[in-house]
Amino acid sequence: MADTVNAYLERMLPELEDLEKWGLFTRSEIKEVVRRRREFEYQLKRPSRIRDDFLRYVDYETKLESLRRLRKKVVVRDLNAAGKRWSGHMSDGASAIRIISIYKRAVARFGSDMSLWLKFLEYCRKHSPKQMRRVLARALQLHPNIPGLWMYAASWDFEHNLDVSAARALMQRGLRMCPHSEDLWLEYFRMELSYAQKLKSRMLVLGIESEEIDAGKEQRESDLSVKLAWVIFKNAIVAVSSSARFRQRFVEVLDRFALVKSTIANEIYASMTRDFSKDENCWDWKGKYKFQTTSSWKDAVKVYEEAVGVVSSARMYELYAKFLEGLLDSGDERVPESLLELYDRGEEVCASINFLEGHVRLLTRNGFLDRARALTEQFCNGPLRSSSRLWVLRLTLEIQHGGLQMADISKLFLKALQFVQASEGKDIWKMALEYFSGMDTYLDIILRHLETALGVKGGGQELGAVAWSAVSWFLHFDGVEKARQLYNRFLVLPGPSLYLFKRCIGLEADRGALGDQEAVKCMRRLFDAALEIYGREDVGIWLDYCALEKKVGNASNASTVYFRAKKTLSDPSLFIQRHQLLFA
């Protein structure tokens, strides 16, 4: 290893002598450079070398070259002042050669690392174009299934070497290797259109009319590129036939090339209509795209009207309505009229909560409150009556605009809770608790109903969260004693949720931190009650109990809890392991 490193360093001597001769580096600086290079070379020779060893070496050499260039500018300026000139020297190209050598060794070692290849290619692109083609060829040989690499290589030939034929050949080879790559198809399509547009632009700059050169080379090449772009699209939709979004991206690419007049856009639209006539998202994109390109919402509405005629689904009506909703602030009075007409027309077809919410928002916005209330009442007696969002919408309308008595509001809440599943009714429960706060009679009705639900349906995460909302509300407004009374009412019911136990324990922990003398006793009672139900499976609750006893300084109780856990848990191994980590 030492002989190899020394031989490599000896080859640097002419370069180092050149640096010292022209005053770019002092002798002591050159010694430091040699020392650092020796360290890097030894790192690259060791068996356990890693990718970052190579990159650190490259970084050092890059910074060293930047310093050399700065100092060279000073030397060149002094030479020019003396009437002399700087001619090519050995040190001018040595850095690039060395860095390329480092990269070659890096990719030989870590050939599967694409980020390393890309760094190498970028360096060659900036500092050594002659090496670029060889490095690209090697990278493509090792990674033929990476579309981005083919795109990079074709872009190099097209934009740097101005070799359209070579770029086409690379794209075609890439598509043979990666026939299902959407990005590769799109990039080939973009490249052909870009070439056609460049030729068109050149003809315009030169003031040449296309009629004057019908047989000319440039016109033929431009037409050929447009035809090739069309062929690319046809082949692309065969290779990737199931994606409407893929075809939309072709249109978006085509929009960037205004000078290229062709019928490709119409053909793409036709293919989308033919192959995705039942795709709501495809129709939605076409409508929005029409609005974007024409700035006429009426033209977009024509597309959406065609869409609901072909795909009369709830989703299609929702997308149509969402588009018109986005135009409500445009100031055009015809937009809300069109939207209201759509809602009325789609009411029977589109039994969707999203569609209904939009309809109610529009009616409320325009002051049709009675119609909005009647509409929500109608749907609450229909197929959507189990929707929590629907009942929240109706309750909000009735509370804000209905003028109902408290007793009627209470009955409406209970009716909502009757139809909505417990797992989905959290928002209704919270709304009821908030609305009836301070009204003990109606609040007690809601709490009794909640107790019934907890007792019949078991705890569960959802109802446990609702119960905790009630407890925390009482804690905030009526104090800790009322909160304790309420959570005790909930926890004696069958199957209280572990979530509710933990939140109540957390409440008592907060009270203990504030100096409440009863908090620790309450926490112990809560832990014991929770462990009666969840003690065989839940390791966390046992660890929390141990942590409590450790915190209050009762070693005897902590030991008792530890042995209870080992005896009770169906598999105590995890508990023992975590206990040792936490309390050893």
Secondary structure, 3 states (H helix, E strand, C coil): CHHHHHHHHHCCHHHHHHHHHCCCCCHHHHHHHHHHHHHHHHHHHCCCCCHHHHHHHHHHHHHHHHHHHHHHHHHHHHHHHCCCCCCCCHHHHHHHHHHHHHHHHHHHHCCCCHHHHHHHHHHHHHHCHHHHHHHHHHHHHHCCCCHHHHHHHHHHHHHHCCCHHHHHHHHHHHHHHCCCCHHHHHHHHHHHHHHHHHHHHHHHHCCCCHHHHCCCHHHHHHHHHHHHHHHHHHHHHHHCCCCHHHHHHHHHHHCCCCCCCCCHHHHHHHHHHHHCCCCHHHHHHHHHHHHHHHCCHHHHHHHHHHHHHHCCCHHHHHHHHHHHHCCHHHCCCHHHHHHHHHHHHHCCCCCCHHHHHHHHHHHHHCCCHHHHHHHHHHHHCCCCCCCHHHHHHHHHHHHHHHCCCHHHHHHHHHHHHHHCCHHHCHHHHHHHHHHCCCCHHHHHHHHHHHHHHHHHHCCHHHHHHHHHHHHHHHHHHHCHHHHHHHHHHHHCCCCCCHHHHHHHHHHHHHHHHCCCCCHHHHHHHHHHHHHHHHCCCCHHHHHHHHHHHHHHCCHHHHHHHHHHHHHHCCCCHHHHHHHHHHHC
